[in-house]
Structures are given as C-alpha cells and as structure tokens.
Amino acid sequence: MNISVTFKNVPSSDAVKSHIEKKMNKLDKMLDAPAEAQVVLSEEKLLSIAEIKLICNKLKIHAKGEAEENNMYSAIDSVVEKIRIQITKFKDKQKRHLAGDKQSIKDEVLDFADSE
C-alpha cells in the first residue's frame, strides 16, 4: 500500500507515522489489489482530526475521525475502524452479487430508502 501522510498544524512525528502504517497494513490485507492512501492529520482547538482517502480499483473511500483533548492516536483508530467497516460492506456486496443473489441487494436498497 502506498501511504502519504500530511500534517496540518501538527508537528511531524515518526511514532504517529509508524502507528498509521501499522493500522493501514491491516487494512491492506483485506484488499485484493494494491491501494493508495492519503492521510491528513490536523488539529483544531481541542480536536484531533484524521482524514483518510483510500483508493483501490473500484473502491474509493473517504473517511474522517475526530478525537477530543488532542489525542491523535484515538482519531486515527476511529477513522481506520470506519474504513474497515466500509471495506467489509463493499466485499459483502460483491460476494452477494457474484453469487447471483440480486434480490438481497434490491431488498437492502429498499430498506435504505424506507429509513430516510
């Protein structure tokens, strides 16, 4: 996985970079093809914000995680968890589609429309 890390209003840290690489390598194992990840870390007042844009073949994910009291590690963990959930949803949809179970996909779309 190609990872680029950008720090905005945050001092650059090797410990944070290695934490990001460790978390993103776990996500990379879930993916079927090589991926690119752009990570932006920033701080605003009392919030630590981590944004990740992940691009892999047909999968494009943009997620944002926040943590209070300037805890960048928990912000990174929250955004990685969001991305992990989105990847598993995408893979489940692909499995159902390839299995020919198109009715379950239509039911999911209808359930989503009803909840709005």
Biopython code that builds the backbone (N, CA, C, O; Angstrom):
import numpy as np
from Bio.PDB.StructureBuilder import StructureBuilder

atoms = [
    (1, "MET", "N", (0.849, -1.171, 0.000)),
    (1, "MET", "CA", (0.000, 0.000, 0.000)),
    (1, "MET", "C", (0.895, 1.235, 0.000)),
    (1, "MET", "O", (1.885, 1.311, 0.728)),
    (2, "ASN", "N", (0.521, 2.186, -0.828)),
    (2, "ASN", "CA", (1.219, 3.461, -0.909)),
    (2, "ASN", "C", (0.556, 4.426, 0.073)),
    (2, "ASN", "O", (-0.629, 4.726, -0.074)),
    (3, "ILE", "N", (1.287, 4.913, 1.059)),
    (3, "ILE", "CA", (0.712, 5.781, 2.082)),
    (3, "ILE", "C", (1.438, 7.116, 2.067)),
    (3, "ILE", "O", (2.664, 7.173, 2.157)),
    (4, "SER", "N", (0.662, 8.188, 1.952)),
    (4, "SER", "CA", (1.247, 9.523, 2.086)),
    (4, "SER", "C", (0.579, 10.209, 3.278)),
    (4, "SER", "O", (-0.647, 10.238, 3.388)),
    (5, "VAL", "N", (1.401, 10.754, 4.158)),
    (5, "VAL", "CA", (0.909, 11.376, 5.388)),
    (5, "VAL", "C", (1.199, 12.865, 5.335)),
    (5, "VAL", "O", (2.323, 13.281, 5.054)),
    (6, "THR", "N", (0.163, 13.673, 5.610)),
    (6, "THR", "CA", (0.296, 15.124, 5.639)),
    (6, "THR", "C", (-0.083, 15.617, 7.025)),
    (6, "THR", "O", (-1.111, 15.222, 7.576)),
    (7, "PHE", "N", (0.747, 16.475, 7.580)),
    (7, "PHE", "CA", (0.485, 17.064, 8.894)),
    (7, "PHE", "C", (0.094, 18.523, 8.707)),
    (7, "PHE", "O", (0.828, 19.289, 8.083)),
    (8, "LYS", "N", (-1.070, 18.914, 9.249)),
    (8, "LYS", "CA", (-1.523, 20.305, 9.224)),
    (8, "LYS", "C", (-1.665, 20.788, 10.659)),
    (8, "LYS", "O", (-2.436, 20.222, 11.433)),
    (9, "ASN", "N", (-0.939, 21.813, 11.011)),
    (9, "ASN", "CA", (-0.965, 22.379, 12.369)),
    (9, "ASN", "C", (-0.554, 21.354, 13.425)),
    (9, "ASN", "O", (-0.906, 21.488, 14.597)),
    (10, "VAL", "N", (0.187, 20.338, 13.007)),
    (10, "VAL", "CA", (0.625, 19.281, 13.918)),
    (10, "VAL", "C", (2.107, 19.036, 13.640)),
    (10, "VAL", "O", (2.501, 18.953, 12.476)),
    (11, "PRO", "N", (2.925, 18.919, 14.661)),
    (11, "PRO", "CA", (4.329, 18.595, 14.411)),
    (11, "PRO", "C", (4.472, 17.162, 13.885)),
    (11, "PRO", "O", (3.786, 16.249, 14.345)),
    (12, "SER", "N", (5.354, 16.988, 12.934)),
    (12, "SER", "CA", (5.585, 15.673, 12.344)),
    (12, "SER", "C", (6.216, 14.742, 13.379)),
    (12, "SER", "O", (7.100, 15.138, 14.140)),
    (13, "SER", "N", (5.739, 13.491, 13.387)),
    (13, "SER", "CA", (6.222, 12.535, 14.376)),
    (13, "SER", "C", (6.388, 11.163, 13.726)),
    (13, "SER", "O", (5.496, 10.677, 13.030)),
    (14, "ASP", "N", (7.541, 10.552, 13.965)),
    (14, "ASP", "CA", (7.774, 9.208, 13.425)),
    (14, "ASP", "C", (6.895, 8.171, 14.107)),
    (14, "ASP", "O", (6.496, 7.188, 13.483)),
    (15, "ALA", "N", (6.592, 8.382, 15.379)),
    (15, "ALA", "CA", (5.738, 7.438, 16.111)),
    (15, "ALA", "C", (4.326, 7.411, 15.516)),
    (15, "ALA", "O", (3.726, 6.345, 15.379)),
    (16, "VAL", "N", (3.809, 8.576, 15.168)),
    (16, "VAL", "CA", (2.466, 8.646, 14.565)),
    (16, "VAL", "C", (2.496, 7.999, 13.182)),
    (16, "VAL", "O", (1.569, 7.277, 12.816)),
    (17, "LYS", "N", (3.548, 8.252, 12.418)),
    (17, "LYS", "CA", (3.662, 7.645, 11.086)),
    (17, "LYS", "C", (3.710, 6.121, 11.168)),
    (17, "LYS", "O", (3.066, 5.434, 10.376)),
    (18, "SER", "N", (4.465, 5.597, 12.118)),
    (18, "SER", "CA", (4.542, 4.138, 12.242)),
    (18, "SER", "C", (3.210, 3.558, 12.712)),
    (18, "SER", "O", (2.847, 2.452, 12.312)),
    (19, "HIS", "N", (2.474, 4.290, 13.556)),
    (19, "HIS", "CA", (1.145, 3.843, 14.001)),
    (19, "HIS", "C", (0.195, 3.772, 12.798)),
    (19, "HIS", "O", (-0.573, 2.820, 12.657)),
    (20, "ILE", "N", (0.259, 4.788, 11.940)),
    (20, "ILE", "CA", (-0.585, 4.814, 10.738)),
    (20, "ILE", "C", (-0.225, 3.647, 9.815)),
    (20, "ILE", "O", (-1.111, 2.959, 9.309)),
    (21, "GLU", "N", (1.068, 3.426, 9.598)),
    (21, "GLU", "CA", (1.489, 2.340, 8.713)),
    (21, "GLU", "C", (1.042, 0.981, 9.240)),
    (21, "GLU", "O", (0.627, 0.119, 8.466)),
    (22, "LYS", "N", (1.126, 0.788, 10.555)),
    (22, "LYS", "CA", (0.698, -0.481, 11.150)),
    (22, "LYS", "C", (-0.799, -0.696, 10.937)),
    (22, "LYS", "O", (-1.226, -1.790, 10.567)),
    (23, "LYS", "N", (-1.595, 0.347, 11.171)),
    (23, "LYS", "CA", (-3.053, 0.232, 11.003)),
    (23, "LYS", "C", (-3.429, 0.040, 9.528)),
    (23, "LYS", "O", (-4.311, -0.758, 9.213)),
    (24, "MET", "N", (-2.767, 0.765, 8.633)),
    (24, "MET", "CA", (-3.107, 0.678, 7.219)),
    (24, "MET", "C", (-2.672, -0.659, 6.623)),
    (24, "MET", "O", (-3.307, -1.147, 5.688)),
    (25, "ASN", "N", (-1.607, -1.259, 7.142)),
    (25, "ASN", "CA", (-1.191, -2.579, 6.665)),
    (25, "ASN", "C", (-2.233, -3.637, 7.004)),
    (25, "ASN", "O", (-2.408, -4.596, 6.252)),
    (26, "LYS", "N", (-2.930, -3.473, 8.133)),
    (26, "LYS", "CA", (-4.018, -4.395, 8.456)),
    (26, "LYS", "C", (-5.148, -4.256, 7.441)),
    (26, "LYS", "O", (-5.747, -5.252, 7.035)),
    (27, "LEU", "N", (-5.441, -3.014, 7.027)),
    (27, "LEU", "CA", (-6.480, -2.803, 6.016)),
    (27, "LEU", "C", (-6.032, -3.337, 4.664)),
    (27, "LEU", "O", (-6.845, -3.844, 3.890)),
    (28, "ASP", "N", (-4.750, -3.224, 4.383)),
    (28, "ASP", "CA", (-4.228, -3.679, 3.103)),
    (28, "ASP", "C", (-4.420, -5.176, 2.932)),
    (28, "ASP", "O", (-4.612, -5.645, 1.811)),
    (29, "LYS", "N", (-4.372, -5.931, 4.016)),
    (29, "LYS", "CA", (-4.593, -7.376, 3.952)),
    (29, "LYS", "C", (-6.023, -7.707, 3.542)),
    (29, "LYS", "O", (-6.278, -8.773, 2.981)),
    (30, "MET", "N", (-6.956, -6.798, 3.819)),
    (30, "MET", "CA", (-8.362, -7.016, 3.469)),
    (30, "MET", "C", (-8.619, -6.766, 1.982)),
    (30, "MET", "O", (-9.574, -7.298, 1.417)),
    (31, "LEU", "N", (-7.769, -5.960, 1.352)),
    (31, "LEU", "CA", (-7.979, -5.563, -0.036)),
    (31, "LEU", "C", (-7.366, -6.577, -0.988)),
    (31, "LEU", "O", (-6.405, -7.268, -0.650)),
    (32, "ASP", "N", (-7.945, -6.654, -2.194)),
    (32, "ASP", "CA", (-7.490, -7.626, -3.187)),
    (32, "ASP", "C", (-6.399, -7.070, -4.090)),
    (32, "ASP", "O", (-5.597, -7.835, -4.627)),
    (33, "ALA", "N", (-6.354, -5.763, -4.265)),
    (33, "ALA", "CA", (-5.413, -5.136, -5.191)),
    (33, "ALA", "C", (-4.592, -4.080, -4.461)),
    (33, "ALA", "O", (-4.940, -3.680, -3.350)),
    (34, "PRO", "N", (-3.514, -3.629, -5.076)),
    (34, "PRO", "CA", (-2.725, -2.559, -4.449)),
    (34, "PRO", "C", (-3.566, -1.294, -4.280)),
    (34, "PRO", "O", (-4.424, -0.988, -5.107)),
    (35, "ALA", "N", (-3.307, -0.573, -3.203)),
    (35, "ALA", "CA", (-4.113, 0.596, -2.891)),
    (35, "ALA", "C", (-3.224, 1.798, -2.586)),
    (35, "ALA", "O", (-2.032, 1.668, -2.304)),
    (36, "GLU", "N", (-3.850, 2.974, -2.652)),
    (36, "GLU", "CA", (-3.187, 4.211, -2.271)),
    (36, "GLU", "C", (-3.990, 4.849, -1.158)),
    (36, "GLU", "O", (-5.220, 4.872, -1.197)),
    (37, "ALA", "N", (-3.286, 5.367, -0.166)),
    (37, "ALA", "CA", (-3.960, 6.026, 0.947)),
    (37, "ALA", "C", (-3.323, 7.389, 1.178)),
    (37, "ALA", "O", (-2.101, 7.516, 1.259)),
    (38, "GLN", "N", (-4.171, 8.398, 1.282)),
    (38, "GLN", "CA", (-3.716, 9.741, 1.616)),
    (38, "GLN", "C", (-4.266, 10.063, 2.995)),
    (38, "GLN", "O", (-5.480, 10.094, 3.199)),
    (39, "VAL", "N", (-3.368, 10.303, 3.938)),
    (39, "VAL", "CA", (-3.752, 10.560, 5.321)),
    (39, "VAL", "C", (-3.437, 12.011, 5.637)),
    (39, "VAL", "O", (-2.321, 12.476, 5.408)),
    (40, "VAL", "N", (-4.432, 12.728, 6.167)),
    (40, "VAL", "CA", (-4.239, 14.117, 6.578)),
    (40, "VAL", "C", (-4.544, 14.206, 8.068)),
    (40, "VAL", "O", (-5.647, 13.879, 8.506)),
    (41, "LEU", "N", (-3.569, 14.645, 8.834)),
    (41, "LEU", "CA", (-3.724, 14.813, 10.279)),
    (41, "LEU", "C", (-3.696, 16.295, 10.603)),
    (41, "LEU", "O", (-2.799, 17.019, 10.169)),
    (42, "SER", "N", (-4.695, 16.747, 11.377)),
    (42, "SER", "CA", (-4.744, 18.161, 11.736)),
    (42, "SER", "C", (-5.327, 18.324, 13.135)),
    (42, "SER", "O", (-5.947, 17.413, 13.685)),
    (43, "GLU", "N", (-5.113, 19.495, 13.682)),
    (43, "GLU", "CA", (-5.671, 19.826, 14.993)),
    (43, "GLU", "C", (-6.358, 21.172, 14.904)),
    (43, "GLU", "O", (-5.836, 22.120, 14.317)),
    (44, "GLU", "N", (-7.543, 21.239, 15.498)),
    (44, "GLU", "CA", (-8.299, 22.482, 15.590)),
    (44, "GLU", "C", (-8.781, 22.633, 17.017)),
    (44, "GLU", "O", (-9.558, 21.816, 17.512)),
    (45, "LYS", "N", (-8.326, 23.662, 17.661)),
    (45, "LYS", "CA", (-8.653, 23.918, 19.064)),
    (45, "LYS", "C", (-8.401, 22.673, 19.906)),
    (45, "LYS", "O", (-7.243, 22.319, 20.127)),
    (46, "LEU", "N", (-9.440, 21.998, 20.383)),
    (46, "LEU", "CA", (-9.268, 20.825, 21.234)),
    (46, "LEU", "C", (-9.514, 19.510, 20.502)),
    (46, "LEU", "O", (-9.544, 18.448, 21.124)),
    (47, "LEU", "N", (-9.689, 19.576, 19.188)),
    (47, "LEU", "CA", (-9.983, 18.364, 18.407)),
    (47, "LEU", "C", (-8.773, 17.913, 17.604)),
    (47, "LEU", "O", (-8.071, 18.723, 16.999)),
    (48, "SER", "N", (-8.543, 16.612, 17.610)),
    (48, "SER", "CA", (-7.582, 15.999, 16.703)),
    (48, "SER", "C", (-8.384, 15.351, 15.585)),
    (48, "SER", "O", (-9.324, 14.599, 15.842)),
    (49, "ILE", "N", (-8.011, 15.645, 14.346)),
    (49, "ILE", "CA", (-8.778, 15.174, 13.195)),
    (49, "ILE", "C", (-7.864, 14.356, 12.292)),
    (49, "ILE", "O", (-6.758, 14.780, 11.956)),
    (50, "ALA", "N", (-8.341, 13.185, 11.908)),
    (50, "ALA", "CA", (-7.632, 12.327, 10.962)),
    (50, "ALA", "C", (-8.565, 12.033, 9.796)),
    (50, "ALA", "O", (-9.687, 11.563, 9.988)),
    (51, "GLU", "N", (-8.090, 12.314, 8.578)),
    (51, "GLU", "CA", (-8.862, 12.036, 7.371)),
    (51, "GLU", "C", (-8.059, 11.074, 6.503)),
    (51, "GLU", "O", (-6.848, 11.223, 6.340)),
    (52, "ILE", "N", (-8.750, 10.092, 5.954)),
    (52, "ILE", "CA", (-8.083, 9.136, 5.078)),
    (52, "ILE", "C", (-8.892, 8.999, 3.791)),
    (52, "ILE", "O", (-10.108, 8.811, 3.815)),
    (53, "LYS", "N", (-8.187, 9.097, 2.677)),
    (53, "LYS", "CA", (-8.782, 8.838, 1.362)),
    (53, "LYS", "C", (-8.093, 7.600, 0.818)),
    (53, "LYS", "O", (-6.887, 7.604, 0.572)),
    (54, "LEU", "N", (-8.877, 6.532, 0.630)),
    (54, "LEU", "CA", (-8.345, 5.244, 0.189)),
    (54, "LEU", "C", (-8.875, 4.941, -1.203)),
    (54, "LEU", "O", (-10.081, 4.998, -1.443)),
    (55, "ILE", "N", (-7.966, 4.619, -2.120)),
    (55, "ILE", "CA", (-8.349, 4.313, -3.492)),
    (55, "ILE", "C", (-7.761, 2.961, -3.873)),
    (55, "ILE", "O", (-6.552, 2.742, -3.787)),
    (56, "CYS", "N", (-8.650, 2.054, -4.299)),
    (56, "CYS", "CA", (-8.227, 0.711, -4.704)),
    (56, "CYS", "C", (-9.200, 0.209, -5.762)),
    (56, "CYS", "O", (-10.367, -0.042, -5.461)),
    (57, "ASN", "N", (-8.730, 0.061, -7.006)),
    (57, "ASN", "CA", (-9.572, -0.396, -8.112)),
    (57, "ASN", "C", (-10.924, 0.307, -8.131)),
    (57, "ASN", "O", (-10.991, 1.507, -8.401)),
    (58, "LYS", "N", (-11.997, -0.421, -7.849)),
    (58, "LYS", "CA", (-13.346, 0.145, -7.880)),
    (58, "LYS", "C", (-13.744, 0.787, -6.563)),
    (58, "LYS", "O", (-14.785, 1.440, -6.482)),
    (59, "LEU", "N", (-12.942, 0.614, -5.546)),
    (59, "LEU", "CA", (-13.274, 1.073, -4.203)),
    (59, "LEU", "C", (-12.621, 2.422, -3.922)),
    (59, "LEU", "O", (-11.401, 2.565, -4.001)),
    (60, "LYS", "N", (-13.458, 3.414, -3.590)),
    (60, "LYS", "CA", (-12.952, 4.728, -3.210)),
    (60, "LYS", "C", (-13.641, 5.125, -1.912)),
    (60, "LYS", "O", (-14.864, 5.261, -1.867)),
    (61, "ILE", "N", (-12.853, 5.310, -0.859)),
    (61, "ILE", "CA", (-13.403, 5.618, 0.458)),
    (61, "ILE", "C", (-12.762, 6.889, 0.983)),
    (61, "ILE", "O", (-11.548, 7.075, 0.897)),
    (62, "HIS", "N", (-13.594, 7.750, 1.524)),
    (62, "HIS", "CA", (-13.103, 8.945, 2.210)),
    (62, "HIS", "C", (-13.763, 8.962, 3.580)),
    (62, "HIS", "O", (-14.989, 8.993, 3.685)),
    (63, "ALA", "N", (-12.946, 8.940, 4.630)),
    (63, "ALA", "CA", (-13.487, 8.905, 5.990)),
    (63, "ALA", "C", (-12.741, 9.906, 6.867)),
    (63, "ALA", "O", (-11.591, 10.264, 6.611)),
    (64, "LYS", "N", (-13.446, 10.344, 7.915)),
    (64, "LYS", "CA", (-12.891, 11.340, 8.827)),
    (64, "LYS", "C", (-13.174, 10.909, 10.253)),
    (64, "LYS", "O", (-14.296, 10.527, 10.583)),
    (65, "GLY", "N", (-12.153, 10.972, 11.098)),
    (65, "GLY", "CA", (-12.314, 10.621, 12.501)),
    (65, "GLY", "C", (-11.819, 11.747, 13.390)),
    (65, "GLY", "O", (-10.824, 12.405, 13.085)),
    (66, "GLU", "N", (-12.515, 11.959, 14.479)),
    (66, "GLU", "CA", (-12.156, 13.036, 15.402)),
    (66, "GLU", "C", (-12.017, 12.489, 16.811)),
    (66, "GLU", "O", (-12.663, 11.512, 17.189)),
    (67, "ALA", "N", (-11.153, 13.147, 17.579)),
    (67, "ALA", "CA", (-10.982, 12.795, 18.986)),
    (67, "ALA", "C", (-10.732, 14.085, 19.761)),
    (67, "ALA", "O", (-10.081, 15.007, 19.271)),
    (68, "GLU", "N", (-11.259, 14.128, 20.970)),
    (68, "GLU", "CA", (-11.095, 15.326, 21.794)),
    (68, "GLU", "C", (-9.792, 15.261, 22.574)),
    (68, "GLU", "O", (-9.136, 14.222, 22.640)),
    (69, "GLU", "N", (-9.443, 16.369, 23.150)),
    (69, "GLU", "CA", (-8.268, 16.506, 24.016)),
    (69, "GLU", "C", (-6.970, 16.174, 23.297)),
    (69, "GLU", "O", (-6.057, 15.602, 23.895)),
    (70, "ASN", "N", (-6.880, 16.530, 22.009)),
    (70, "ASN", "CA", (-5.650, 16.387, 21.225)),
    (70, "ASN", "C", (-5.040, 14.988, 21.296)),
    (70, "ASN", "O", (-3.830, 14.848, 21.474)),
    (71, "ASN", "N", (-5.865, 13.962, 21.158)),
    (71, "ASN", "CA", (-5.386, 12.593, 21.143)),
    (71, "ASN", "C", (-5.421, 12.077, 19.703)),
    (71, "ASN", "O", (-6.437, 11.556, 19.242)),
    (72, "MET", "N", (-4.300, 12.229, 19.007)),
    (72, "MET", "CA", (-4.235, 11.872, 17.591)),
    (72, "MET", "C", (-4.363, 10.368, 17.374)),
    (72, "MET", "O", (-4.919, 9.940, 16.363)),
    (73, "TYR", "N", (-3.863, 9.567, 18.297)),
    (73, "TYR", "CA", (-3.923, 8.112, 18.142)),
    (73, "TYR", "C", (-5.362, 7.604, 18.136)),
    (73, "TYR", "O", (-5.697, 6.723, 17.343)),
    (74, "SER", "N", (-6.207, 8.134, 18.993)),
    (74, "SER", "CA", (-7.602, 7.681, 19.010)),
    (74, "SER", "C", (-8.347, 8.172, 17.772)),
    (74, "SER", "O", (-9.261, 7.494, 17.303)),
    (75, "ALA", "N", (-7.980, 9.331, 17.235)),
    (75, "ALA", "CA", (-8.589, 9.815, 15.995)),
    (75, "ALA", "C", (-8.225, 8.881, 14.839)),
    (75, "ALA", "O", (-9.069, 8.553, 14.005)),
    (76, "ILE", "N", (-6.967, 8.461, 14.800)),
    (76, "ILE", "CA", (-6.524, 7.532, 13.751)),
    (76, "ILE", "C", (-7.252, 6.199, 13.885)),
    (76, "ILE", "O", (-7.710, 5.634, 12.892)),
    (77, "ASP", "N", (-7.356, 5.698, 15.112)),
    (77, "ASP", "CA", (-8.035, 4.422, 15.340)),
    (77, "ASP", "C", (-9.495, 4.481, 14.915)),
    (77, "ASP", "O", (-10.007, 3.525, 14.332)),
    (78, "SER", "N", (-10.177, 5.594, 15.200)),
    (78, "SER", "CA", (-11.596, 5.699, 14.845)),
    (78, "SER", "C", (-11.796, 5.742, 13.336)),
    (78, "SER", "O", (-12.717, 5.112, 12.817)),
    (79, "VAL", "N", (-10.949, 6.476, 12.629)),
    (79, "VAL", "CA", (-11.117, 6.560, 11.177)),
    (79, "VAL", "C", (-10.741, 5.235, 10.505)),
    (79, "VAL", "O", (-11.351, 4.868, 9.501)),
    (80, "VAL", "N", (-9.765, 4.520, 11.029)),
    (80, "VAL", "CA", (-9.396, 3.215, 10.467)),
    (80, "VAL", "C", (-10.536, 2.216, 10.683)),
    (80, "VAL", "O", (-10.808, 1.390, 9.813)),
    (81, "GLU", "N", (-11.193, 2.289, 11.819)),
    (81, "GLU", "CA", (-12.339, 1.412, 12.086)),
    (81, "GLU", "C", (-13.482, 1.706, 11.115)),
    (81, "GLU", "O", (-14.132, 0.778, 10.634)),
    (82, "LYS", "N", (-13.734, 2.983, 10.821)),
    (82, "LYS", "CA", (-14.775, 3.334, 9.855)),
    (82, "LYS", "C", (-14.456, 2.767, 8.476)),
    (82, "LYS", "O", (-15.335, 2.249, 7.787)),
    (83, "ILE", "N", (-13.205, 2.871, 8.089)),
    (83, "ILE", "CA", (-12.804, 2.363, 6.776)),
    (83, "ILE", "C", (-12.908, 0.838, 6.737)),
    (83, "ILE", "O", (-13.327, 0.268, 5.730)),
    (84, "ARG", "N", (-12.527, 0.182, 7.830)),
    (84, "ARG", "CA", (-12.626, -1.278, 7.887)),
    (84, "ARG", "C", (-14.069, -1.720, 7.687)),
    (84, "ARG", "O", (-14.327, -2.679, 6.960)),
    (85, "ILE", "N", (-15.004, -1.035, 8.320)),
    (85, "ILE", "CA", (-16.426, -1.365, 8.183)),
    (85, "ILE", "C", (-16.880, -1.170, 6.735)),
    (85, "ILE", "O", (-17.617, -2.001, 6.204)),
    (86, "GLN", "N", (-16.448, -0.079, 6.089)),
    (86, "GLN", "CA", (-16.847, 0.180, 4.709)),
    (86, "GLN", "C", (-16.269, -0.865, 3.753)),
    (86, "GLN", "O", (-16.931, -1.266, 2.796)),
    (87, "ILE", "N", (-15.041, -1.304, 4.011)),
    (87, "ILE", "CA", (-14.438, -2.328, 3.158)),
    (87, "ILE", "C", (-15.201, -3.643, 3.290)),
    (87, "ILE", "O", (-15.457, -4.309, 2.287)),
    (88, "THR", "N", (-15.568, -4.024, 4.514)),
    (88, "THR", "CA", (-16.304, -5.285, 4.691)),
    (88, "THR", "C", (-17.685, -5.199, 4.035)),
    (88, "THR", "O", (-18.144, -6.184, 3.457)),
    (89, "LYS", "N", (-18.352, -4.057, 4.108)),
    (89, "LYS", "CA", (-19.643, -3.896, 3.431)),
    (89, "LYS", "C", (-19.484, -4.043, 1.925)),
    (89, "LYS", "O", (-20.284, -4.714, 1.273)),
    (90, "PHE", "N", (-18.453, -3.417, 1.377)),
    (90, "PHE", "CA", (-18.202, -3.493, -0.061)),
    (90, "PHE", "C", (-17.939, -4.928, -0.489)),
    (90, "PHE", "O", (-18.475, -5.384, -1.499)),
    (91, "LYS", "N", (-17.115, -5.643, 0.273)),
    (91, "LYS", "CA", (-16.787, -7.027, -0.072)),
    (91, "LYS", "C", (-18.010, -7.933, 0.053)),
    (91, "LYS", "O", (-18.180, -8.851, -0.750)),
    (92, "ASP", "N", (-18.869, -7.687, 1.057)),
    (92, "ASP", "CA", (-20.091, -8.480, 1.196)),
    (92, "ASP", "C", (-21.023, -8.260, 0.010)),
    (92, "ASP", "O", (-21.630, -9.207, -0.488)),
    (93, "LYS", "N", (-21.136, -7.015, -0.440)),
    (93, "LYS", "CA", (-21.983, -6.735, -1.598)),
    (93, "LYS", "C", (-21.446, -7.429, -2.837)),
    (93, "LYS", "O", (-22.214, -7.970, -3.632)),
    (94, "GLN", "N", (-20.132, -7.415, -3.002)),
    (94, "GLN", "CA", (-19.544, -8.084, -4.157)),
    (94, "GLN", "C", (-19.780, -9.585, -4.109)),
    (94, "GLN", "O", (-20.078, -10.193, -5.137)),
    (95, "LYS", "N", (-19.653, -10.189, -2.944)),
    (95, "LYS", "CA", (-19.882, -11.627, -2.807)),
    (95, "LYS", "C", (-21.322, -11.979, -3.154)),
    (95, "LYS", "O", (-21.572, -12.953, -3.864)),
    (96, "ARG", "N", (-22.275, -11.185, -2.652)),
    (96, "ARG", "CA", (-23.686, -11.453, -2.950)),
    (96, "ARG", "C", (-23.957, -11.291, -4.433)),
    (96, "ARG", "O", (-24.702, -12.074, -5.021)),
    (97, "HIS", "N", (-23.359, -10.285, -5.035)),
    (97, "HIS", "CA", (-23.590, -10.036, -6.448)),
    (97, "HIS", "C", (-23.007, -11.164, -7.303)),
    (97, "HIS", "O", (-23.646, -11.623, -8.249)),
    (98, "LEU", "N", (-21.808, -11.601, -6.971)),
    (98, "LEU", "CA", (-21.181, -12.671, -7.739)),
    (98, "LEU", "C", (-21.880, -14.007, -7.523)),
    (98, "LEU", "O", (-21.828, -14.883, -8.386)),
    (99, "ALA", "N", (-22.534, -14.166, -6.373)),
    (99, "ALA", "CA", (-23.256, -15.402, -6.099)),
    (99, "ALA", "C", (-24.609, -15.423, -6.815)),
    (99, "ALA", "O", (-25.280, -16.455, -6.847)),
    (100, "GLY", "N", (-25.006, -14.286, -7.388)),
    (100, "GLY", "CA", (-26.259, -14.227, -8.117)),
    (100, "GLY", "C", (-27.447, -13.901, -7.235)),
    (100, "GLY", "O", (-28.589, -14.013, -7.680)),
    (101, "ASP", "N", (-27.207, -13.503, -5.999)),
    (101, "ASP", "CA", (-28.294, -13.188, -5.065)),
    (101, "ASP", "C", (-28.652, -11.713, -5.193)),
    (101, "ASP", "O", (-28.422, -10.923, -4.277)),
    (102, "LYS", "N", (-29.220, -11.353, -6.349)),
    (102, "LYS", "CA", (-29.522, -9.951, -6.617)),
    (102, "LYS", "C", (-30.735, -9.461, -5.836)),
    (102, "LYS", "O", (-30.871, -8.259, -5.605)),
    (103, "GLN", "N", (-31.604, -10.354, -5.432)),
    (103, "GLN", "CA", (-32.791, -9.950, -4.678)),
    (103, "GLN", "C", (-32.386, -9.351, -3.328)),
    (103, "GLN", "O", (-32.997, -8.380, -2.882)),
    (104, "SER", "N", (-31.379, -9.907, -2.681)),
    (104, "SER", "CA", (-30.964, -9.373, -1.380)),
    (104, "SER", "C", (-30.398, -7.971, -1.525)),
    (104, "SER", "O", (-30.553, -7.150, -0.621)),
    (105, "ILE", "N", (-29.737, -7.675, -2.656)),
    (105, "ILE", "CA", (-29.221, -6.328, -2.891)),
    (105, "ILE", "C", (-30.382, -5.365, -3.086)),
    (105, "ILE", "O", (-30.352, -4.249, -2.567)),
    (106, "LYS", "N", (-31.408, -5.781, -3.828)),
    (106, "LYS", "CA", (-32.570, -4.916, -4.032)),
    (106, "LYS", "C", (-33.292, -4.669, -2.718)),
    (106, "LYS", "O", (-33.734, -3.548, -2.465)),
    (107, "ASP", "N", (-33.423, -5.693, -1.872)),
    (107, "ASP", "CA", (-34.069, -5.527, -0.578)),
    (107, "ASP", "C", (-33.304, -4.531, 0.291)),
    (107, "ASP", "O", (-33.912, -3.734, 1.005)),
    (108, "GLU", "N", (-31.976, -4.577, 0.233)),
    (108, "GLU", "CA", (-31.163, -3.653, 1.022)),
    (108, "GLU", "C", (-31.377, -2.219, 0.558)),
    (108, "GLU", "O", (-31.443, -1.306, 1.381)),
    (109, "VAL", "N", (-31.488, -2.011, -0.759)),
    (109, "VAL", "CA", (-31.723, -0.667, -1.292)),
    (109, "VAL", "C", (-33.093, -0.178, -0.852)),
    (109, "VAL", "O", (-33.238, 0.990, -0.491)),
    (110, "LEU", "N", (-34.100, -1.043, -0.875)),
    (110, "LEU", "CA", (-35.434, -0.649, -0.441)),
    (110, "LEU", "C", (-35.461, -0.325, 1.045)),
    (110, "LEU", "O", (-36.117, 0.634, 1.451)),
    (111, "ASP", "N", (-34.766, -1.101, 1.862)),
    (111, "ASP", "CA", (-34.709, -0.818, 3.305)),
    (111, "ASP", "C", (-34.038, 0.525, 3.554)),
    (111, "ASP", "O", (-34.446, 1.262, 4.452)),
    (112, "PHE", "N", (-33.024, 0.849, 2.778)),
    (112, "PHE", "CA", (-32.327, 2.115, 2.952)),
    (112, "PHE", "C", (-33.249, 3.269, 2.572)),
    (112, "PHE", "O", (-33.252, 4.300, 3.244)),
    (113, "ALA", "N", (-34.039, 3.110, 1.497)),
    (113, "ALA", "CA", (-34.943, 4.167, 1.055)),
    (113, "ALA", "C", (-36.057, 4.394, 2.073)),
    (113, "ALA", "O", (-36.497, 5.529, 2.259)),
    (114, "ASP", "N", (-36.521, 3.329, 2.737)),
    (114, "ASP", "CA", (-37.572, 3.460, 3.729)),
    (114, "ASP", "C", (-37.092, 4.170, 4.990)),
    (114, "ASP", "O", (-37.880, 4.832, 5.665)),
    (115, "SER", "N", (-35.819, 4.040, 5.310)),
    (115, "SER", "CA", (-35.306, 4.630, 6.558)),
    (115, "SER", "C", (-35.094, 6.125, 6.447)),
    (115, "SER", "O", (-34.908, 6.792, 7.465)),
    (116, "GLU", "N", (-35.116, 6.677, 5.231)),
    (116, "GLU", "CA", (-34.885, 8.122, 5.049)),
    (116, "GLU", "C", (-36.061, 8.916, 5.438)),
    (116, "GLU", "O", (-36.035, 10.143, 5.348)),
]
sb = StructureBuilder()
sb.init_structure("model")
sb.init_model(0)
sb.init_chain("A")
sb.init_seg("    ")
for serial, (resi, resn, name, xyz) in enumerate(atoms, 1):
    if name == "N":
        sb.init_residue(resn, " ", resi, " ")
    sb.init_atom(name, np.array(xyz, "f"), 0.0, 1.0, " ", f" {name:<3s}", serial, name[0])
structure = sb.get_structure()
